[in-house]
Structure formats: structure tokens, C-alpha cells
Amino acid sequence: MELPFGKYSTSPQRTPRIFLLLVLAVVVLGLIPLYHPFNWYPTDLVTRNPSEISPIYHAEEQKIKIKEPETCDIFTGEWVWNPDAPYYTNMTCYAIHEHQNCMKYGRPDSDYLKWRWKPNGCDLPIFNPFQFLDVVRNKSLALVGDSVGRNQMQSLICLLARVEYPVDISDDPDQAFKKYKYTTYNFTLATYWSPFLVSTKEADADGPSHTGVYNLHLDKADEKWTTQIEGYDYVILNAGHWFARISVYFENNQRVGCRYCRIPDVSELPLTYAYQRAFRTALKAINDLENFKGVAILRTFAPSHFEGGEWNKGGDCARTRPCRSNETALEGQSLEQYRIQVEEFKIAEEEGKMKGKKFRLMDTTQAMLLRPDGHPSKYGHWPNAKVVLYNDCVHWCLPGPIDSWADFLFHMFKTKVTRSQEEKLQ
């Protein structure tokens, strides 16, 4: 391939000068990566050398390659040691929420940063931000749900920061509704706050447990997101932990029960009652959107890891290593919430096929069940900070295990791209 400067003639007298300029350019370009801020990783992060190690990350690889068959279940596996992680730090990414900035607030261990997800029987490549942005060029992605969904968006922004930072193009002053644009790739990334997915009104800002009381209309999807997503190419739904809050349930505008509301003559109903109806309503709302032509992705429940007490009774998550799959099991309320999501997804997927809708399941539950070491715990603020001092065993440190969700998402996008290309060739 002819280089650009090869098109122009040069005199013999100018040849040495051009040669010297080329040599100088090569030297300068070779030194730039040494001083690039995204290479400023703490030297003490590499602390172990187990036998099973992750492959090296190559950011320069531009061509998309699919090595694993689509039949591989990428969501079932184990965490394996990855000496190359993390791929960003709190010094190289501005998007980390303070409460998930575990490095900044003095978490003493660092091994929680050094793992990647390895599916059984196949491999899941490390997220490549260059390839990802190429795949989503001229497309859009919306994350709808609670603060764990926002946690995922911040993780994605940090991983993509090796290539480009987005421009804030939010048209809503509310920080819970953010929209960003990657201008070079014309890729839009947005988040819509809707922790219950259905129409909600806060009835009491305090309530018996000091976490508020909410009126949930379980048969009405939240218009704050349903009226906004029709133009998106991908929409990721998530919801989970907020359903443990005190709530009053409505259907057909009639009060049908509640959870721990202590209202006379109102029946107590389990969390799962509202959870199932909320997901059924939300997924049906997508199927009913005539102009939505994108892909709806349901991300499954990411369990919390409180030990030694509940969240408001001294519970903490102080472990420093992942679990093996044979060391723990999904059970209790988390298991029920997961089952509900999968069941409602299957119902919506079948209905969607008749309407030309596309649904995908992003099953992060098992992987995150095995990461009790990845939460902020008490390292989301300074020890003497004037905040409510509950240990955070719900959200995820950044960088941390939640970065693996980008690996899952990119694999799903790549396999979709491959299918589309094959279909065009047929």
C-alpha cells in the first residue's frame, strides 16, 4: 500500500531531511504510549502467579474474530486469574461514582481486580474497546433500571475511555437520566432511572425502615422509559434490589396488598408477587411498542453478599477472593428473583417472535454470585465521612467484577453481527 507522502516527488537534496524527520516521528510515536495516562497502573497490582492465567489484551486488534461457537454457554463457568487486569484505574477514568471508587477510599487488597470470567468449555475474549465501538458505530444503547444498571454504564464508559470519552448530550437536568455521545463513532449511550420498571410514586420519604414507602402500579410500565426507547438499537433492562423496600401494590388502580407497609386491612404479599408482575408488565410494554425495532436485553439479577447481618444490621462483605462454583449456590429470595426473570423472559420472547421483536438474555447471575469480594463494603467513602454508614454489598467496585459484563455484552453483539453478515450472504 502506497504511503500518503509517496505521491509527491522530492529532490535529492531534500531526501536526508525527510529521512531525519521520519526517524524523529518514529521515536516520538514510540515514546507516547509510555506517558499515556491510561497506562498508569499501580505496580503492586501484580501480586500472584497462578497456573491458569488470562491471555494478554491487545487493544490494537481491529478486525472482529468469532472463535467460539454460539452454542457455548458463556454465562456458566469460573473466575480465573488475570494478571493483565485492570484495564483502567480511578486515575484514568472520571466516570467512577464516588461510592464505587474503592481504590480512592483505601481498600487495602487488590486481588479482586485480577480475575476474568472463563466459561466452561470455551473462552470469552477480554473486552476490546476499539472493536466494540466499531460494532456499535451509528447505533444506540439504553440501560433502564436501577443504580446497578448505572454501575454497568459507568464501567462501560471507563473501559471505552482507552479509545474515547463521550460528550454529555443529556436533555434532562435530572442526573438519573443521562445521555452520552461518542462523536467519532456516532454511538449514543444512555441510562434511564426506573428501579421498579413500573409506574411508581413515593408515598413517604421516610417510612418504618427509613428507606421510603412506594406505591407501585404493577400493571403500568413506567413512561419515563417506555416513551424514550423506541429509537434505540439496544435496550438493557434490569431491576432487583429496590423490590425489598416497603411498597404498596396497585393493580387496575386498586390496592391489592403491600410489603411490610403496616397499613390496617392491607394484605401482606411477598416480594416475588410484585417482582413477577413488574417484569411481565415491562417486557409486555416493549412488545407493545410498534416502532421499537431494536434488541431488548434482560440482564438477570446480581445477588448481594451481606454476611454477619442484614444491610442495616451490620452486614458486610469482607471477602477478598472469588468463590468456586462448588462453594456456593443461588438460594432463597435471590433464586426466586432469578427464576422469575427467566420465566418472564421466555414468555416475552415467545410473544415477541410473533410481533417481530428481538429479545436476548444476559445471564450475569452465576458469575456475580461467585464474587463476594467485588463490592465496595466500607470503601465507598472516607471513614469519618458524614454519610449513612452502611456497608455496600450491592454495587460493585470500579474497576472490578462488573467490568466482565462488557465481555458478555460484546460477545452478544459480535455474534449478532456475525449472524447478520451470514444472512446477507445467503
URTANOR-V258271 format. One record per run of one state. SS is the DSSP state (@ for helix, = for strand, . for the rest). FROM is the first residue (numbers start at 1). TO is the last residue. If there is no record, write none. Layout:
ss->{SS;SS}
from->{FROM;FROM}
to->{TO;TO}
//
This chain:
ss->{.;@;.;@;.;@;.;@;.;=;.;=;.;@;.;@;.;=;.;@;.;=;.;@;.;=;.;=;.;=;.;=;.;=;.;@;.;=;.;@;.;=;.;=;.;=;.;@;.;=;.;=;.;=;.;@;.;=;.;@;.;=;.;=;.;@;.}
from->{1;4;8;12;36;37;40;43;46;53;54;77;82;98;101;111;114;115;120;129;136;140;146;147;161;167;169;177;183;187;194;198;205;213;222;223;227;234;238;241;245;247;252;254;260;268;269;271;288;295;300;307;308;316;317;332;356;358;363;365;370;377;378;392;393;401;426}
to->{3;7;11;35;36;39;42;45;52;53;76;81;97;100;110;113;114;119;128;135;139;145;146;160;166;168;176;182;186;193;197;204;212;221;222;226;233;237;240;244;246;251;253;259;267;268;270;287;294;299;306;307;315;316;331;355;357;362;364;369;376;377;391;392;400;425;426}
//
